[in-house]
Amino acid sequence: MEFKVGNATLQLIKSDITDIEADAIVNAANSTLLGGGGVDGAVHTKGGPKILQECKRIRDNEWPDGLPTGNAVITSGGNLKAKYVIHTVGPIWRGGVHEEAKLLRRAYWNSLKLAAAKGLKSVAFPSISTGAYGYPTEEASRVAVAAVKDYLRAEDRIERVTFVLFSQRDFDIYAQTAKEQLMPT
Ligand code: ADP
């Protein structure tokens, strides 16, 4: 399913993000940058040890206390088809009254900003925060789609953003939100 946002395309697919060919895939990391479950586990398992080595270097050199929620950093794609992995930390859901939406928006925004700064044209996101971090998928989809839409309207260096949903249920939720917020192509 595809939508036009300015000159860019926003695409939704049901897939495994580690199989995606894009300039960058985004990892739903945690602040340690040292791996975890869900997307993070899959990225490091399939991507191989080079990604983790680069993450450790970033920890040592830039973020000794961990990457703050809403920030993003970039490594190579290791053995993945994607050229780069952007690691971002979404918020842990704590009822919705602890700036979760603002922090989730920032995670998407900063990932796109970093991709654009690197000259990348295509970026694929998972549904950040809706797994182990417990963010309700419907609420998260509204924040995610709005953040990407606003970003793509604000600047036009990124050509394609793909949401990669792992389950049919998540795909249906994101598709409904996208239809509400965007014009189909
Ligand atoms: P978080 O800790 O930010 O909640 P998770 O990785 O636990 O991140 O989950 C985020 C979302 O990604 C969940 O909807 C989960 O089902 C989904 N997911 C898990 N593995 C993959 C994968 N390999 N590709 C795409 N999505 C995935």
Residues whose N, C-alpha, C, O or C-beta is under 5 A from the ligand:
A	BS01	ADP	S15 D16 I17 T18 A28 G37 G38 V39 D40 A42 G90 P126 S127 I128 S129 T130 G131 A132 Y133 G134 V164 F166
